[in-house]
Amino acid sequence: MPHTIGIIAFDDVLTSEVIAPVEVFANAIERGLLPDARVLLIGVEPQTQVRTAEGIRLAVDCTVADAPDLTVLIVPGANDVDALMQHAALNAFIRKHADAAEYVASVCAGAFLLGSAGVLDGKQATTWFGGESSLQAQFPQINVVFDAPVVSDQRVITANGGLVAYRAALVLLARLTSADAAEQVYRGLGIDRLGTWAAIVENIA
């Protein structure tokens, strides 16, 4: 059965946390590693596009009201997700896929949305680096892992924000295909060429 990867999109979402999984899975599809798979941006509100926190406009393919069936649900973050945590339709959509999808994942503050939907209860999880204490205080039923870029607990994967979203997407890809396939994408996107901060400083000097 072809995979359908759904990424939640909303106004003020952090751009990298949407683009990273889109790029990873699109690259895998292009390489034939995920035959007939598709990636959907799923809006929360009835709108045809969202504007990210960095001002980029992204078209959405459908909304949570359309209730698409997904293999993987990815929930990115934002600088403020308080209103989204109270969004009944989004919470219901997340809960549905916590039961039906092969994997549910979050990046950054997306963990608070998974927590609000109750799908992290009793599971290990993380959020943005430095936000772990807030996640633990708000959702004491979660086993929060501190200072870990990506945390996997069976069918749930959570990660820090920003460029760590690429790492989380590669973990998901490996779960759906193989570690070798994920490494092909990792190298194909040039992530292995980023280097350390010391290497970057060499180019600055």
C-alpha positions as CSV (number, residue, x, y, z in Angstrom):
1,M,0.0,0.0,0.0
2,P,1.5,3.4,-1.0
3,H,2.6,5.6,1.9
4,T,0.9,9.0,2.5
5,I,2.9,11.3,4.7
6,G,0.8,14.2,6.2
7,I,2.4,17.3,7.7
8,I,0.2,19.7,9.7
9,A,0.5,23.3,8.5
10,F,-0.8,26.5,10.1
11,D,-0.1,30.2,10.2
12,D,3.2,30.9,12.0
13,V,4.5,27.4,11.7
14,L,8.2,27.3,11.7
15,T,9.4,26.9,8.1
16,S,12.2,24.4,8.6
17,E,10.0,22.0,10.5
18,V,7.7,21.7,7.5
19,I,10.4,21.9,4.7
20,A,12.7,19.3,6.3
21,P,10.3,16.3,6.1
22,V,9.0,17.5,2.7
23,E,12.5,17.5,1.4
24,V,13.5,14.2,2.9
25,F,10.5,12.3,1.7
26,A,10.3,14.0,-1.7
27,N,14.0,13.0,-2.2
28,A,13.2,9.4,-1.2
29,I,10.2,9.4,-3.7
30,E,12.4,10.8,-6.5
31,R,15.0,8.0,-5.8
32,G,12.3,5.3,-6.0
33,L,12.8,4.4,-2.3
34,L,9.1,5.1,-1.5
35,P,7.2,4.0,-4.7
36,D,3.9,5.8,-5.3
37,A,4.2,7.6,-1.9
38,R,2.9,11.2,-1.6
39,V,3.4,14.1,0.9
40,L,0.5,16.2,1.9
41,L,0.5,19.6,3.7
42,I,-2.7,19.5,5.8
43,G,-4.1,22.8,7.0
44,V,-5.8,23.2,10.3
45,E,-8.2,26.0,9.2
46,P,-10.2,26.1,6.0
47,Q,-7.6,28.1,4.0
48,T,-5.7,27.3,0.8
49,Q,-2.3,28.5,2.1
50,V,-0.5,29.3,5.3
51,R,2.1,31.9,6.1
52,T,5.1,30.6,8.1
53,A,6.7,32.4,11.0
54,E,9.5,33.4,8.6
55,G,7.0,34.9,6.1
56,I,6.9,32.1,3.5
57,R,3.6,31.2,2.0
58,L,2.9,27.5,1.5
59,A,-0.1,26.0,-0.3
60,V,-1.9,23.3,1.6
61,D,-3.3,20.2,-0.1
62,C,-6.3,19.6,2.2
63,T,-7.4,20.3,5.8
64,V,-8.0,18.2,8.9
65,A,-11.7,18.6,8.0
66,D,-11.1,16.5,4.9
67,A,-9.8,13.7,7.2
68,P,-7.3,12.1,4.8
69,D,-6.0,8.7,5.8
70,L,-2.2,8.8,6.5
71,T,0.6,6.4,7.0
72,V,2.6,9.0,8.9
73,L,1.4,12.2,10.7
74,I,4.0,14.8,11.4
75,V,3.2,17.8,13.7
76,P,5.6,20.7,13.5
77,G,5.9,23.5,16.0
78,A,5.6,27.3,16.3
79,N,6.7,29.9,18.8
80,D,3.2,29.9,20.3
81,V,0.9,26.8,20.1
82,D,-1.5,27.6,22.9
83,A,-4.5,28.2,20.6
84,L,-3.8,25.1,18.6
85,M,-3.7,23.0,21.8
86,Q,-7.4,24.0,22.3
87,H,-8.3,23.2,18.7
88,A,-10.9,20.4,19.0
89,A,-10.7,19.3,15.3
90,L,-6.9,19.1,15.4
91,N,-6.9,17.2,18.6
92,A,-9.4,14.7,17.2
93,F,-7.3,14.4,14.0
94,I,-4.2,13.7,16.0
95,R,-5.9,11.1,18.1
96,K,-7.4,9.3,15.1
97,H,-3.9,8.9,13.5
98,A,-2.3,7.9,16.8
99,D,-4.5,4.8,16.4
100,A,-4.6,4.4,12.7
101,A,-1.3,5.6,11.3
102,E,2.0,3.6,11.3
103,Y,3.8,6.5,12.9
104,V,3.0,9.8,14.5
105,A,5.8,12.4,14.9
106,S,6.4,15.9,16.3
107,V,9.1,18.5,16.0
108,C,9.7,21.2,18.5
109,A,6.5,22.5,20.2
110,G,4.6,20.0,18.1
111,A,5.1,17.7,21.2
112,F,2.7,20.0,23.1
113,L,0.1,19.4,20.5
114,L,0.6,15.6,20.7
115,G,0.5,16.0,24.5
116,S,-2.7,18.0,24.4
117,A,-4.3,15.3,22.3
118,G,-3.3,12.7,24.9
119,V,-1.2,10.6,22.6
120,L,2.1,10.9,24.5
121,D,0.6,9.6,27.8
122,G,3.0,7.0,29.3
123,K,5.5,7.5,26.4
124,Q,9.0,8.9,26.2
125,A,9.1,12.1,24.3
126,T,11.0,15.4,23.8
127,T,10.4,18.9,22.5
128,W,12.6,21.9,21.6
129,F,16.0,21.9,23.4
130,G,15.3,23.8,26.6
131,G,11.6,23.3,26.6
132,E,11.6,19.8,28.2
133,S,10.8,21.1,31.7
134,S,7.8,23.0,30.4
135,L,6.5,19.9,28.6
136,Q,7.0,17.8,31.7
137,A,5.3,20.4,33.9
138,Q,2.3,20.7,31.6
139,F,2.0,17.0,30.9
140,P,3.3,15.1,33.9
141,Q,2.0,11.8,32.4
142,I,4.7,12.0,29.7
143,N,8.1,10.5,30.3
144,V,10.1,13.5,29.1
145,V,13.6,12.9,27.9
146,F,16.0,15.8,28.4
147,D,18.8,16.8,26.0
148,A,18.1,14.3,23.3
149,P,17.7,15.4,19.6
150,V,15.3,12.6,18.7
151,V,13.3,10.2,20.9
152,S,11.6,7.1,19.6
153,D,9.0,5.2,21.6
154,Q,7.5,2.5,19.4
155,R,5.2,4.2,16.8
156,V,5.8,7.8,18.2
157,I,8.8,9.9,17.3
158,T,9.5,13.3,18.8
159,A,12.4,15.7,18.1
160,N,13.9,19.1,18.9
161,G,13.2,21.8,16.4
162,G,15.0,23.6,13.6
163,L,17.3,21.5,11.5
164,V,16.9,18.5,13.8
165,A,13.7,18.1,11.8
166,Y,15.8,16.6,9.1
167,R,17.2,14.0,11.5
168,A,13.7,13.1,12.7
169,A,12.5,12.7,9.1
170,L,15.4,10.5,8.3
171,V,14.6,8.3,11.3
172,L,11.0,8.0,10.0
173,L,12.2,7.2,6.5
174,A,14.4,4.5,7.8
175,R,11.5,3.0,9.7
176,L,9.4,3.0,6.6
177,T,12.1,1.7,4.3
178,S,15.6,0.9,5.6
179,A,18.6,2.5,7.1
180,D,20.4,2.1,3.8
181,A,17.6,4.0,2.0
182,A,17.7,6.8,4.6
183,E,21.5,7.1,4.3
184,Q,21.1,7.5,0.5
185,V,18.8,10.5,1.2
186,Y,21.1,11.8,3.9
187,R,24.0,11.9,1.5
188,G,21.9,13.0,-1.5
189,L,20.8,16.1,0.4
190,G,24.3,16.8,1.4
191,I,23.6,16.7,5.1
192,D,26.8,14.8,5.7
193,R,28.6,17.8,4.3
194,L,27.4,20.3,7.0
195,G,30.4,19.6,9.2
196,T,31.0,20.8,12.7
197,W,30.9,24.4,13.9
198,A,34.7,24.5,13.9
199,A,34.6,23.7,10.1
200,I,32.1,26.5,9.6
201,V,34.3,28.9,11.5
202,E,37.2,28.1,9.1
203,N,35.0,29.5,6.3
204,I,34.3,32.7,8.3
205,A,37.9,33.5,9.2
